[in-house]
Amino acid sequence: MESLYLLIPMSIVLVFFFGVLFWWSTRSGQFDDMEGPAHRILMDDDRAGNEMPSEDKPKA
């Protein structure tokens, strides 16, 4: 029974902390675009042809 005197205030503080963390993340724009990164990973940055860029070419 004595443990409830410790666990209840700790749980209230923990819920308040997670609430503040969630509020901060929504205000800072963490959840603005949920689909953009998922689509962006599928769009390759293919170059025309199969040539290597000049900085990647092996030096002779």
C-alpha positions, 0 to 999 in steps of 0.5 A: 500500500505504501508503494502507491504513494510513490507510484501514483505521483511518479505516473502522473509526472511521467504522463505529464512529461510525455504530454509535453514531449508530444506537444513539443513534437507537434508544434515543431512540425515532426508530424507535418508530412507523414507520406513525403519521406515514404515516397521520396525513398522510392524516387531514385536520382538516376542519371542519364546513361550509365556514366560515372561522375568525374569524381567517382572515375578511377584515376589512371 
